[in-house]
Amino acid sequence: MDFFHVIGDYLADSWSMLMGRSAGPFHLRFILQPIVATILGIRAGLADARAGRPPYFWSVAKADDQYDRRKLVRQGWADVGKVFTIAIVLDVIYEIVVYRWVYPVQALLIAIVLALIPYLIFRGLVNRIASRRHKPGNA
């Protein structure tokens, strides 16, 4: 068997395992974790808008120096870190129960999708909407 077949089989197995997570044990986390991350993102987005800060992800990407960027990342991690950690722990438990093995890359990918992405999307979106609604001159 050549290298490309091995990689193709690995990717097919990984995809099948990732898709199977939504129907197996602990499937309720696919609903609850994004909801919690969304709520945290909304709260942080509103706080950003009240403080007059630009959208979070944009601020991190365009930070003037390493200190500012580090400070912003720490602040965001303080909000979403627990949800992200719980997502990883629950996925590792799922992997042990179902596959009798731990696949760390898959657990990390699931945590990113369930926690970080909803948080970042809603924090930026809510900030933009709230900032536009509360600009001087808007009624």
A tleap script that builds the chain and sets N, CA, C and O, in Angstrom:
source leaprc.protein.ff14SB
mol = sequence {
  NMET ASP PHE PHE HIE VAL ILE GLY ASP TYR
  LEU ALA ASP SER TRP SER MET LEU MET GLY
  ARG SER ALA GLY PRO PHE HIE LEU ARG PHE
  ILE LEU GLN PRO ILE VAL ALA THR ILE LEU
  GLY ILE ARG ALA GLY LEU ALA ASP ALA ARG
  ALA GLY ARG PRO PRO TYR PHE TRP SER VAL
  ALA LYS ALA ASP ASP GLN TYR ASP ARG ARG
  LYS LEU VAL ARG GLN GLY TRP ALA ASP VAL
  GLY LYS VAL PHE THR ILE ALA ILE VAL LEU
  ASP VAL ILE TYR GLU ILE VAL VAL TYR ARG
  TRP VAL TYR PRO VAL GLN ALA LEU LEU ILE
  ALA ILE VAL LEU ALA LEU ILE PRO TYR LEU
  ILE PHE ARG GLY LEU VAL ASN ARG ILE ALA
  SER ARG ARG HIE LYS PRO GLY ASN CALA
}
set mol.1.N position { 0.849 -1.176 0.000 }
set mol.1.CA position { 0.000 0.000 0.000 }
set mol.1.C position { 0.898 1.244 0.000 }
set mol.1.O position { 1.859 1.319 0.766 }
set mol.2.N position { 0.588 2.193 -0.842 }
set mol.2.CA position { 1.435 3.383 -0.937 }
set mol.2.C position { 0.986 4.484 0.023 }
set mol.2.O position { -0.063 4.400 0.660 }
set mol.3.N position { 1.799 5.489 0.096 }
set mol.3.CA position { 1.610 6.596 1.030 }
set mol.3.C position { 0.246 7.270 0.864 }
set mol.3.O position { -0.415 7.570 1.858 }
set mol.4.N position { -0.181 7.510 -0.375 }
set mol.4.CA position { -1.426 8.234 -0.615 }
set mol.4.C position { -2.647 7.425 -0.188 }
set mol.4.O position { -3.639 8.000 0.260 }
set mol.5.N position { -2.591 6.118 -0.319 }
set mol.5.CA position { -3.693 5.275 0.151 }
set mol.5.C position { -3.788 5.296 1.676 }
set mol.5.O position { -4.879 5.337 2.244 }
set mol.6.N position { -2.633 5.269 2.322 }
set mol.6.CA position { -2.607 5.316 3.784 }
set mol.6.C position { -3.193 6.638 4.271 }
set mol.6.O position { -4.035 6.656 5.169 }
set mol.7.N position { -2.751 7.731 3.682 }
set mol.7.CA position { -3.268 9.056 4.059 }
set mol.7.C position { -4.765 9.149 3.747 }
set mol.7.O position { -5.535 9.655 4.563 }
set mol.8.N position { -5.174 8.671 2.590 }
set mol.8.CA position { -6.590 8.694 2.219 }
set mol.8.C position { -7.440 7.893 3.186 }
set mol.8.O position { -8.523 8.333 3.571 }
set mol.9.N position { -6.962 6.719 3.585 }
set mol.9.CA position { -7.690 5.901 4.561 }
set mol.9.C position { -7.760 6.596 5.914 }
set mol.9.O position { -8.801 6.576 6.571 }
set mol.10.N position { -6.660 7.209 6.332 }
set mol.10.CA position { -6.629 7.923 7.600 }
set mol.10.C position { -7.638 9.079 7.600 }
set mol.10.O position { -8.398 9.254 8.552 }
set mol.11.N position { -7.630 9.853 6.530 }
set mol.11.CA position { -8.559 10.990 6.445 }
set mol.11.C position { -10.007 10.520 6.395 }
set mol.11.O position { -10.875 11.134 7.015 }
set mol.12.N position { -10.278 9.448 5.672 }
set mol.12.CA position { -11.646 8.912 5.608 }
set mol.12.C position { -12.089 8.418 6.981 }
set mol.12.O position { -13.212 8.688 7.406 }
set mol.13.N position { -11.217 7.703 7.670 }
set mol.13.CA position { -11.550 7.230 9.024 }
set mol.13.C position { -11.765 8.399 9.972 }
set mol.13.O position { -12.709 8.399 10.762 }
set mol.14.N position { -10.889 9.396 9.895 }
set mol.14.CA position { -11.019 10.571 10.769 }
set mol.14.C position { -12.330 11.301 10.509 }
set mol.14.O position { -13.020 11.696 11.450 }
set mol.15.N position { -12.676 11.481 9.242 }
set mol.15.CA position { -13.930 12.157 8.901 }
set mol.15.C position { -15.123 11.374 9.440 }
set mol.15.O position { -16.050 11.961 9.999 }
set mol.16.N position { -15.106 10.067 9.276 }
set mol.16.CA position { -16.186 9.212 9.772 }
set mol.16.C position { -16.299 9.314 11.295 }
set mol.16.O position { -17.403 9.378 11.837 }
set mol.17.N position { -15.163 9.330 11.976 }
set mol.17.CA position { -15.175 9.445 13.432 }
set mol.17.C position { -15.702 10.809 13.874 }
set mol.17.O position { -16.458 10.896 14.842 }
set mol.18.N position { -15.313 11.864 13.178 }
set mol.18.CA position { -15.788 13.202 13.527 }
set mol.18.C position { -17.292 13.320 13.331 }
set mol.18.O position { -17.982 13.898 14.170 }
set mol.19.N position { -17.798 12.785 12.246 }
set mol.19.CA position { -19.228 12.872 11.971 }
set mol.19.C position { -20.049 12.002 12.924 }
set mol.19.O position { -21.199 12.325 13.221 }
set mol.20.N position { -19.471 10.910 13.398 }
set mol.20.CA position { -20.175 10.026 14.322 }
set mol.20.C position { -20.376 10.626 15.701 }
set mol.20.O position { -21.222 10.154 16.461 }
set mol.21.N position { -19.624 11.645 16.036 }
set mol.21.CA position { -19.708 12.245 17.364 }
set mol.21.C position { -21.059 12.915 17.621 }
set mol.21.O position { -21.487 13.015 18.772 }
set mol.22.N position { -21.720 13.364 16.590 }
set mol.22.CA position { -22.970 14.109 16.792 }
set mol.22.C position { -24.138 13.205 17.164 }
set mol.22.O position { -25.173 13.707 17.601 }
set mol.23.N position { -24.008 11.889 17.008 }
set mol.23.CA position { -25.125 10.999 17.309 }
set mol.23.C position { -24.820 10.046 18.455 }
set mol.23.O position { -25.726 9.365 18.935 }
set mol.24.N position { -23.593 9.979 18.900 }
set mol.24.CA position { -23.219 9.029 19.930 }
set mol.24.C position { -23.451 9.577 21.328 }
set mol.24.O position { -24.209 10.526 21.529 }
set mol.25.N position { -22.774 8.950 22.291 }
set mol.25.CA position { -22.872 9.440 23.657 }
set mol.25.C position { -22.364 10.888 23.739 }
set mol.25.O position { -21.505 11.287 22.952 }
set mol.26.N position { -22.867 11.636 24.640 }
set mol.26.CA position { -22.484 13.036 24.853 }
set mol.26.C position { -22.885 13.952 23.691 }
set mol.26.O position { -22.305 15.026 23.532 }
set mol.27.N position { -23.848 13.552 22.892 }
set mol.27.CA position { -24.212 14.374 21.733 }
set mol.27.C position { -24.841 15.705 22.133 }
set mol.27.O position { -24.853 16.642 21.334 }
set mol.28.N position { -25.359 15.806 23.347 }
set mol.28.CA position { -25.968 17.055 23.808 }
set mol.28.C position { -24.951 18.196 23.869 }
set mol.28.O position { -25.330 19.365 23.801 }
set mol.29.N position { -23.674 17.868 23.995 }
set mol.29.CA position { -22.639 18.914 24.028 }
set mol.29.C position { -22.559 19.682 22.722 }
set mol.29.O position { -22.097 20.823 22.704 }
set mol.30.N position { -23.000 19.076 21.629 }
set mol.30.CA position { -22.987 19.764 20.336 }
set mol.30.C position { -24.014 20.897 20.306 }
set mol.30.O position { -23.973 21.758 19.427 }
set mol.31.N position { -24.912 20.892 21.248 }
set mol.31.CA position { -25.888 21.977 21.374 }
set mol.31.C position { -25.464 22.930 22.492 }
set mol.31.O position { -25.437 24.147 22.304 }
set mol.32.N position { -25.135 22.371 23.651 }
set mol.32.CA position { -24.864 23.205 24.822 }
set mol.32.C position { -23.579 24.011 24.724 }
set mol.32.O position { -23.572 25.190 25.078 }
set mol.33.N position { -22.503 23.417 24.259 }
set mol.33.CA position { -21.234 24.143 24.219 }
set mol.33.C position { -21.255 25.334 23.268 }
set mol.33.O position { -20.764 26.400 23.639 }
set mol.34.N position { -21.803 25.204 22.054 }
set mol.34.CA position { -21.893 26.408 21.217 }
set mol.34.C position { -22.819 27.475 21.805 }
set mol.34.O position { -22.585 28.669 21.620 }
set mol.35.N position { -23.871 27.047 22.513 }
set mol.35.CA position { -24.766 28.027 23.142 }
set mol.35.C position { -24.018 28.805 24.217 }
set mol.35.O position { -24.122 30.030 24.277 }
set mol.36.N position { -23.267 28.110 25.064 }
set mol.36.CA position { -22.506 28.780 26.115 }
set mol.36.C position { -21.455 29.706 25.500 }
set mol.36.O position { -21.301 30.844 25.944 }
set mol.37.N position { -20.739 29.232 24.493 }
set mol.37.CA position { -19.734 30.068 23.829 }
set mol.37.C position { -20.381 31.289 23.175 }
set mol.37.O position { -19.810 32.379 23.191 }
set mol.38.N position { -21.565 31.109 22.604 }
set mol.38.CA position { -22.293 32.223 21.984 }
set mol.38.C position { -22.696 33.260 23.034 }
set mol.38.O position { -22.538 34.462 22.818 }
set mol.39.N position { -23.212 32.796 24.159 }
set mol.39.CA position { -23.609 33.714 25.240 }
set mol.39.C position { -22.398 34.497 25.730 }
set mol.39.O position { -22.481 35.709 25.934 }
set mol.40.N position { -21.274 33.811 25.921 }
set mol.40.CA position { -20.051 34.505 26.349 }
set mol.40.C position { -19.587 35.505 25.295 }
set mol.40.O position { -19.134 36.599 25.633 }
set mol.41.N position { -19.697 35.137 24.024 }
set mol.41.CA position { -19.321 36.046 22.941 }
set mol.41.C position { -20.221 37.270 22.890 }
set mol.41.O position { -19.750 38.383 22.657 }
set mol.42.N position { -21.517 37.066 23.108 }
set mol.42.CA position { -22.466 38.193 23.119 }
set mol.42.C position { -22.136 39.144 24.265 }
set mol.42.O position { -22.084 40.359 24.071 }
set mol.43.N position { -21.914 38.598 25.454 }
set mol.43.CA position { -21.565 39.442 26.609 }
set mol.43.C position { -20.294 40.243 26.341 }
set mol.43.O position { -20.236 41.441 26.620 }
set mol.44.N position { -19.280 39.574 25.799 }
set mol.44.CA position { -18.005 40.255 25.532 }
set mol.44.C position { -18.159 41.282 24.410 }
set mol.44.O position { -17.554 42.352 24.468 }
set mol.45.N position { -18.957 40.972 23.395 }
set mol.45.CA position { -19.195 41.911 22.303 }
set mol.45.C position { -19.907 43.168 22.778 }
set mol.45.O position { -19.577 44.275 22.352 }
set mol.46.N position { -20.880 42.998 23.659 }
set mol.46.CA position { -21.573 44.162 24.228 }
set mol.46.C position { -20.615 45.005 25.069 }
set mol.46.O position { -20.644 46.234 25.001 }
set mol.47.N position { -19.775 44.353 25.852 }
set mol.47.CA position { -18.787 45.084 26.661 }
set mol.47.C position { -17.803 45.834 25.760 }
set mol.47.O position { -17.435 46.973 26.046 }
set mol.48.N position { -17.384 45.191 24.676 }
set mol.48.CA position { -16.495 45.865 23.724 }
set mol.48.C position { -17.163 47.099 23.131 }
set mol.48.O position { -16.536 48.152 23.016 }
set mol.49.N position { -18.432 46.971 22.755 }
set mol.49.CA position { -19.158 48.095 22.151 }
set mol.49.C position { -19.308 49.241 23.154 }
set mol.49.O position { -19.113 50.407 22.808 }
set mol.50.N position { -19.655 48.901 24.395 }
set mol.50.CA position { -19.795 49.940 25.428 }
set mol.50.C position { -18.472 50.667 25.672 }
set mol.50.O position { -18.461 51.868 25.941 }
set mol.51.N position { -17.369 49.946 25.578 }
set mol.51.CA position { -16.051 50.545 25.812 }
set mol.51.C position { -15.496 51.214 24.555 }
set mol.51.O position { -14.432 51.832 24.600 }
set mol.52.N position { -16.209 51.095 23.436 }
set mol.52.CA position { -15.762 51.719 22.193 }
set mol.52.C position { -14.617 50.982 21.514 }
set mol.52.O position { -13.909 51.561 20.690 }
set mol.53.N position { -14.429 49.713 21.851 }
set mol.53.CA position { -13.349 48.928 21.243 }
set mol.53.C position { -13.799 48.370 19.895 }
set mol.53.O position { -14.984 48.097 19.700 }
set mol.54.N position { -12.862 48.199 18.971 }
set mol.54.CA position { -13.195 47.582 17.676 }
set mol.54.C position { -13.462 46.087 17.876 }
set mol.54.O position { -13.180 45.551 18.948 }
set mol.55.N position { -14.001 45.411 16.861 }
set mol.55.CA position { -14.253 43.975 16.983 }
set mol.55.C position { -13.005 43.216 17.440 }
set mol.55.O position { -11.887 43.531 17.032 }
set mol.56.N position { -13.214 42.228 18.278 }
set mol.56.CA position { -12.140 41.528 18.975 }
set mol.56.C position { -11.114 40.907 18.031 }
set mol.56.O position { -9.920 41.184 18.152 }
set mol.57.N position { -11.552 40.088 17.114 }
set mol.57.CA position { -10.609 39.389 16.238 }
set mol.57.C position { -9.778 40.387 15.435 }
set mol.57.O position { -8.580 40.190 15.234 }
set mol.58.N position { -10.419 41.449 14.982 }
set mol.58.CA position { -9.716 42.493 14.240 }
set mol.58.C position { -8.678 43.162 15.138 }
set mol.58.O position { -7.570 43.459 14.691 }
set mol.59.N position { -9.030 43.397 16.394 }
set mol.59.CA position { -8.092 44.009 17.342 }
set mol.59.C position { -6.875 43.125 17.560 }
set mol.59.O position { -5.747 43.617 17.607 }
set mol.60.N position { -7.096 41.829 17.693 }
set mol.60.CA position { -5.981 40.905 17.898 }
set mol.60.C position { -5.084 40.883 16.660 }
set mol.60.O position { -3.859 40.915 16.774 }
set mol.61.N position { -5.693 40.830 15.494 }
set mol.61.CA position { -4.922 40.757 14.254 }
set mol.61.C position { -4.142 42.042 13.993 }
set mol.61.O position { -3.042 41.987 13.443 }
set mol.62.N position { -4.672 43.172 14.368 }
set mol.62.CA position { -4.050 44.466 14.075 }
set mol.62.C position { -3.390 45.118 15.285 }
set mol.62.O position { -3.092 46.312 15.245 }
set mol.63.N position { -3.154 44.365 16.365 }
set mol.63.CA position { -2.538 44.941 17.564 }
set mol.63.C position { -1.175 45.533 17.218 }
set mol.63.O position { -0.422 44.968 16.425 }
set mol.64.N position { -0.870 46.680 17.826 }
set mol.64.CA position { 0.375 47.394 17.528 }
set mol.64.C position { 1.622 46.643 17.976 }
set mol.64.O position { 2.638 46.653 17.281 }
set mol.65.N position { 1.550 46.009 19.104 }
set mol.65.CA position { 2.731 45.295 19.583 }
set mol.65.C position { 2.331 43.969 20.239 }
set mol.65.O position { 1.151 43.675 20.429 }
set mol.66.N position { 3.336 43.197 20.572 }
set mol.66.CA position { 3.115 41.868 21.155 }
set mol.66.C position { 2.377 41.975 22.486 }
set mol.66.O position { 1.548 41.120 22.799 }
set mol.67.N position { 2.666 43.015 23.279 }
set mol.67.CA position { 2.020 43.174 24.579 }
set mol.67.C position { 0.511 43.349 24.415 }
set mol.67.O position { -0.268 42.700 25.112 }
set mol.68.N position { 0.098 44.221 23.499 }
set mol.68.CA position { -1.330 44.442 23.279 }
set mol.68.C position { -2.013 43.158 22.811 }
set mol.68.O position { -3.091 42.804 23.289 }
set mol.69.N position { -1.374 42.474 21.877 }
set mol.69.CA position { -1.944 41.238 21.345 }
set mol.69.C position { -2.075 40.193 22.450 }
set mol.69.O position { -3.106 39.531 22.570 }
set mol.70.N position { -1.024 40.050 23.254 }
set mol.70.CA position { -1.047 39.082 24.353 }
set mol.70.C position { -2.152 39.416 25.351 }
set mol.70.O position { -2.854 38.527 25.831 }
set mol.71.N position { -2.297 40.680 25.653 }
set mol.71.CA position { -3.333 41.125 26.594 }
set mol.71.C position { -4.725 40.795 26.050 }
set mol.71.O position { -5.579 40.302 26.787 }
set mol.72.N position { -4.952 41.063 24.772 }
set mol.72.CA position { -6.247 40.760 24.158 }
set mol.72.C position { -6.528 39.256 24.137 }
set mol.72.O position { -7.646 38.827 24.422 }
set mol.73.N position { -5.518 38.464 23.801 }
set mol.73.CA position { -5.704 37.008 23.761 }
set mol.73.C position { -6.000 36.474 25.163 }
set mol.73.O position { -6.862 35.611 25.330 }
set mol.74.N position { -5.294 36.981 26.162 }
set mol.74.CA position { -5.569 36.542 27.552 }
set mol.74.C position { -6.986 36.897 27.969 }
set mol.74.O position { -7.661 36.101 28.622 }
set mol.75.N position { -7.438 38.084 27.599 }
set mol.75.CA position { -8.785 38.514 27.965 }
set mol.75.C position { -9.826 37.620 27.290 }
set mol.75.O position { -10.799 37.215 27.926 }
set mol.76.N position { -9.631 37.315 26.022 }
set mol.76.CA position { -10.552 36.424 25.314 }
set mol.76.C position { -10.508 35.021 25.877 }
set mol.76.O position { -11.543 34.367 26.010 }
set mol.77.N position { -9.301 34.550 26.211 }
set mol.77.CA position { -9.168 33.206 26.767 }
set mol.77.C position { -9.837 33.115 28.133 }
set mol.77.O position { -10.378 32.067 28.485 }
set mol.78.N position { -9.807 34.204 28.911 }
set mol.78.CA position { -10.485 34.208 30.209 }
set mol.78.C position { -11.974 33.962 30.025 }
set mol.78.O position { -12.601 33.317 30.866 }
set mol.79.N position { -12.549 34.465 28.943 }
set mol.79.CA position { -13.976 34.262 28.670 }
set mol.79.C position { -14.278 32.843 28.202 }
set mol.79.O position { -15.190 32.199 28.722 }
set mol.80.N position { -13.530 32.360 27.239 }
set mol.80.CA position { -13.898 31.138 26.547 }
set mol.80.C position { -13.034 29.932 26.937 }
set mol.80.O position { -13.315 28.813 26.505 }
set mol.81.N position { -12.010 30.137 27.729 }
set mol.81.CA position { -11.087 29.059 28.084 }
set mol.81.C position { -11.742 27.880 28.768 }
set mol.81.O position { -11.418 26.731 28.468 }
set mol.82.N position { -12.661 28.147 29.685 }
set mol.82.CA position { -13.328 27.044 30.398 }
set mol.82.C position { -14.202 26.224 29.450 }
set mol.82.O position { -14.215 24.995 29.519 }
set mol.83.N position { -14.927 26.902 28.572 }
set mol.83.CA position { -15.770 26.187 27.615 }
set mol.83.C position { -14.902 25.355 26.675 }
set mol.83.O position { -15.246 24.216 26.356 }
set mol.84.N position { -13.792 25.912 26.236 }
set mol.84.CA position { -12.863 25.208 25.357 }
set mol.84.C position { -12.289 23.977 26.060 }
set mol.84.O position { -12.230 22.894 25.478 }
set mol.85.N position { -11.868 24.149 27.308 }
set mol.85.CA position { -11.305 23.039 28.075 }
set mol.85.C position { -12.340 21.945 28.301 }
set mol.85.O position { -12.029 20.762 28.169 }
set mol.86.N position { -13.559 22.327 28.638 }
set mol.86.CA position { -14.623 21.341 28.828 }
set mol.86.C position { -14.897 20.600 27.522 }
set mol.86.O position { -15.140 19.394 27.534 }
set mol.87.N position { -14.860 21.312 26.401 }
set mol.87.CA position { -15.077 20.665 25.101 }
set mol.87.C position { -14.009 19.610 24.841 }
set mol.87.O position { -14.322 18.524 24.354 }
set mol.88.N position { -12.765 19.910 25.155 }
set mol.88.CA position { -11.688 18.934 24.961 }
set mol.88.C position { -11.872 17.740 25.901 }
set mol.88.O position { -11.777 16.591 25.471 }
set mol.89.N position { -12.133 18.009 27.176 }
set mol.89.CA position { -12.289 16.923 28.155 }
set mol.89.C position { -13.446 16.004 27.767 }
set mol.89.O position { -13.304 14.782 27.794 }
set mol.90.N position { -14.580 16.584 27.409 }
set mol.90.CA position { -15.722 15.756 27.016 }
set mol.90.C position { -15.423 14.944 25.765 }
set mol.90.O position { -15.856 13.797 25.656 }
set mol.91.N position { -14.692 15.519 24.824 }
set mol.91.CA position { -14.373 14.758 23.617 }
set mol.91.C position { -13.390 13.639 23.917 }
set mol.91.O position { -13.505 12.557 23.343 }
set mol.92.N position { -12.435 13.868 24.794 }
set mol.92.CA position { -11.513 12.797 25.187 }
set mol.92.C position { -12.280 11.669 25.878 }
set mol.92.O position { -12.027 10.494 25.613 }
set mol.93.N position { -13.217 12.020 26.762 }
set mol.93.CA position { -14.044 10.991 27.413 }
set mol.93.C position { -14.837 10.227 26.363 }
set mol.93.O position { -14.915 8.999 26.410 }
set mol.94.N position { -15.425 10.950 25.416 }
set mol.94.CA position { -16.158 10.302 24.327 }
set mol.94.C position { -15.253 9.327 23.568 }
set mol.94.O position { -15.652 8.195 23.293 }
set mol.95.N position { -14.053 9.758 23.235 }
set mol.95.CA position { -13.122 8.910 22.489 }
set mol.95.C position { -12.764 7.648 23.270 }
set mol.95.O position { -12.688 6.561 22.698 }
set mol.96.N position { -12.546 7.791 24.571 }
set mol.96.CA position { -12.213 6.631 25.396 }
set mol.96.C position { -13.391 5.662 25.456 }
set mol.96.O position { -13.206 4.450 25.343 }
set mol.97.N position { -14.609 6.197 25.635 }
set mol.97.CA position { -15.798 5.343 25.723 }
set mol.97.C position { -16.065 4.645 24.396 }
set mol.97.O position { -16.314 3.440 24.380 }
set mol.98.N position { -16.021 5.361 23.300 }
set mol.98.CA position { -16.408 4.812 22.008 }
set mol.98.C position { -15.258 4.099 21.302 }
set mol.98.O position { -15.443 2.989 20.802 }
set mol.99.N position { -14.079 4.709 21.249 }
set mol.99.CA position { -12.974 4.178 20.444 }
set mol.99.C position { -11.891 3.480 21.270 }
set mol.99.O position { -10.999 2.839 20.716 }
set mol.100.N position { -11.975 3.609 22.609 }
set mol.100.CA position { -10.963 3.027 23.486 }
set mol.100.C position { -9.555 3.572 23.186 }
set mol.100.O position { -8.550 2.891 23.394 }
set mol.101.N position { -9.514 4.801 22.699 }
set mol.101.CA position { -8.251 5.454 22.359 }
set mol.101.C position { -8.487 6.956 22.348 }
set mol.101.O position { -9.625 7.401 22.196 }
set mol.102.N position { -7.431 7.739 22.506 }
set mol.102.CA position { -7.550 9.197 22.478 }
set mol.102.C position { -6.920 9.713 21.186 }
set mol.102.O position { -5.787 9.372 20.847 }
set mol.103.N position { -7.680 10.538 20.481 }
set mol.103.CA position { -7.227 11.187 19.250 }
set mol.103.C position { -7.142 12.688 19.531 }
set mol.103.O position { -8.124 13.405 19.339 }
set mol.104.N position { -5.981 13.173 19.984 }
set mol.104.CA position { -5.875 14.566 20.436 }
set mol.104.C position { -6.171 15.604 19.357 }
set mol.104.O position { -6.746 16.650 19.656 }
set mol.105.N position { -5.794 15.338 18.127 }
set mol.105.CA position { -6.052 16.317 17.063 }
set mol.105.C position { -7.552 16.453 16.836 }
set mol.105.O position { -8.049 17.560 16.631 }
set mol.106.N position { -8.271 15.347 16.871 }
set mol.106.CA position { -9.722 15.407 16.694 }
set mol.106.C position { -10.386 16.126 17.872 }
set mol.106.O position { -11.318 16.907 17.676 }
set mol.107.N position { -9.912 15.866 19.090 }
set mol.107.CA position { -10.463 16.552 20.261 }
set mol.107.C position { -10.234 18.056 20.156 }
set mol.107.O position { -11.123 18.847 20.473 }
set mol.108.N position { -9.054 18.447 19.715 }
set mol.108.CA position { -8.751 19.868 19.533 }
set mol.108.C position { -9.644 20.491 18.462 }
set mol.108.O position { -10.157 21.595 18.644 }
set mol.109.N position { -9.827 19.795 17.365 }
set mol.109.CA position { -10.684 20.288 16.288 }
set mol.109.C position { -12.130 20.461 16.752 }
set mol.109.O position { -12.766 21.468 16.444 }
set mol.110.N position { -12.639 19.493 17.481 }
set mol.110.CA position { -14.008 19.580 18.004 }
set mol.110.C position { -14.132 20.758 18.963 }
set mol.110.O position { -15.125 21.485 18.915 }
set mol.111.N position { -13.148 20.960 19.828 }
set mol.111.CA position { -13.194 22.074 20.778 }
set mol.111.C position { -13.165 23.414 20.059 }
set mol.111.O position { -13.860 24.348 20.459 }
set mol.112.N position { -12.376 23.515 19.013 }
set mol.112.CA position { -12.325 24.752 18.236 }
set mol.112.C position { -13.685 25.035 17.606 }
set mol.112.O position { -14.171 26.166 17.643 }
set mol.113.N position { -14.291 24.013 17.034 }
set mol.113.CA position { -15.583 24.192 16.360 }
set mol.113.C position { -16.700 24.490 17.364 }
set mol.113.O position { -17.565 25.320 17.087 }
set mol.114.N position { -16.693 23.828 18.519 }
set mol.114.CA position { -17.780 23.998 19.487 }
set mol.114.C position { -17.622 25.225 20.376 }
set mol.114.O position { -18.619 25.753 20.870 }
set mol.115.N position { -16.399 25.689 20.591 }
set mol.115.CA position { -16.198 26.785 21.543 }
set mol.115.C position { -15.610 28.041 20.915 }
set mol.115.O position { -16.197 29.116 21.037 }
set mol.116.N position { -14.483 27.935 20.257 }
set mol.116.CA position { -13.803 29.147 19.781 }
set mol.116.C position { -14.525 29.834 18.636 }
set mol.116.O position { -14.696 31.053 18.654 }
set mol.117.N position { -14.942 29.085 17.661 }
set mol.117.CA position { -15.568 29.698 16.485 }
set mol.117.C position { -16.864 30.433 16.840 }
set mol.117.O position { -17.026 31.585 16.437 }
set mol.118.N position { -17.803 29.807 17.587 }
set mol.118.CA position { -19.009 30.579 17.955 }
set mol.118.C position { -18.681 31.825 18.780 }
set mol.118.O position { -19.287 32.879 18.584 }
set mol.119.N position { -17.727 31.705 19.697 }
set mol.119.CA position { -17.346 32.843 20.523 }
set mol.119.C position { -16.839 33.993 19.665 }
set mol.119.O position { -17.297 35.127 19.809 }
set mol.120.N position { -15.901 33.708 18.779 }
set mol.120.CA position { -15.325 34.763 17.939 }
set mol.120.C position { -16.359 35.384 17.011 }
set mol.120.O position { -16.394 36.604 16.853 }
set mol.121.N position { -17.196 34.566 16.402 }
set mol.121.CA position { -18.216 35.075 15.480 }
set mol.121.C position { -19.175 36.006 16.209 }
set mol.121.O position { -19.423 37.123 15.754 }
set mol.122.N position { -19.712 35.557 17.332 }
set mol.122.CA position { -20.728 36.361 18.011 }
set mol.122.C position { -20.134 37.556 18.745 }
set mol.122.O position { -20.798 38.584 18.871 }
set mol.123.N position { -18.925 37.449 19.221 }
set mol.123.CA position { -18.308 38.617 19.862 }
set mol.123.C position { -18.132 39.747 18.849 }
set mol.123.O position { -18.455 40.898 19.142 }
set mol.124.N position { -17.631 39.430 17.682 }
set mol.124.CA position { -17.439 40.451 16.654 }
set mol.124.C position { -18.746 40.975 16.104 }
set mol.124.O position { -18.907 42.182 15.921 }
set mol.125.N position { -19.692 40.068 15.835 }
set mol.125.CA position { -20.977 40.454 15.262 }
set mol.125.C position { -21.766 41.362 16.204 }
set mol.125.O position { -22.292 42.395 15.789 }
set mol.126.N position { -21.842 40.972 17.462 }
set mol.126.CA position { -22.585 41.775 18.450 }
set mol.126.C position { -21.909 43.120 18.651 }
set mol.126.O position { -22.590 44.136 18.790 }
set mol.127.N position { -20.591 43.145 18.669 }
set mol.127.CA position { -19.881 44.411 18.812 }
set mol.127.C position { -20.233 45.351 17.664 }
set mol.127.O position { -20.530 46.524 17.891 }
set mol.128.N position { -20.203 44.846 16.442 }
set mol.128.CA position { -20.522 45.698 15.284 }
set mol.128.C position { -21.954 46.219 15.349 }
set mol.128.O position { -22.201 47.403 15.121 }
set mol.129.N position { -22.891 45.335 15.660 }
set mol.129.CA position { -24.302 45.746 15.718 }
set mol.129.C position { -24.516 46.750 16.844 }
set mol.129.O position { -25.142 47.789 16.635 }
set mol.130.N position { -24.007 46.455 18.025 }
set mol.130.CA position { -24.193 47.352 19.170 }
set mol.130.C position { -23.483 48.677 18.959 }
set mol.130.O position { -23.994 49.722 19.362 }
set mol.131.N position { -22.318 48.653 18.336 }
set mol.131.CA position { -21.588 49.897 18.086 }
set mol.131.C position { -22.348 50.793 17.126 }
set mol.131.O position { -22.376 52.010 17.310 }
set mol.132.N position { -22.955 50.224 16.120 }
set mol.132.CA position { -23.741 51.014 15.155 }
set mol.132.C position { -24.992 51.584 15.788 }
set mol.132.O position { -25.398 52.699 15.460 }
set mol.133.N position { -25.605 50.847 16.678 }
set mol.133.CA position { -26.842 51.310 17.323 }
set mol.133.C position { -26.591 52.425 18.310 }
set mol.133.O position { -27.472 53.250 18.553 }
set mol.134.N position { -25.401 52.463 18.881 }
set mol.134.CA position { -25.117 53.433 19.941 }
set mol.134.C position { -24.149 54.529 19.530 }
set mol.134.O position { -23.596 55.216 20.389 }
set mol.135.N position { -23.936 54.706 18.230 }
set mol.135.CA position { -23.069 55.806 17.762 }
set mol.135.C position { -23.750 57.144 18.005 }
set mol.135.O position { -24.975 57.240 17.937 }
set mol.136.N position { -22.967 58.171 18.286 }
set mol.136.CA position { -23.565 59.498 18.426 }
set mol.136.C position { -24.252 59.900 17.117 }
set mol.136.O position { -23.701 59.729 16.029 }
set mol.137.N position { -25.427 60.419 17.247 }
set mol.137.CA position { -26.184 60.826 16.069 }
set mol.137.C position { -27.239 59.806 15.661 }
set mol.137.O position { -28.168 60.126 14.919 }
set mol.138.N position { -27.087 58.549 16.159 }
set mol.138.CA position { -28.111 57.527 15.903 }
set mol.138.C position { -29.149 57.611 17.001 }
set mol.138.O position { -28.813 57.754 18.176 }
set mol.139.N position { -30.384 57.525 16.625 }
set mol.139.CA position { -31.442 57.602 17.636 }
set mol.139.C position { -31.766 56.248 18.194 }
set mol.139.O position { -32.635 56.128 19.058 }
savepdb mol mol.pdb
quit
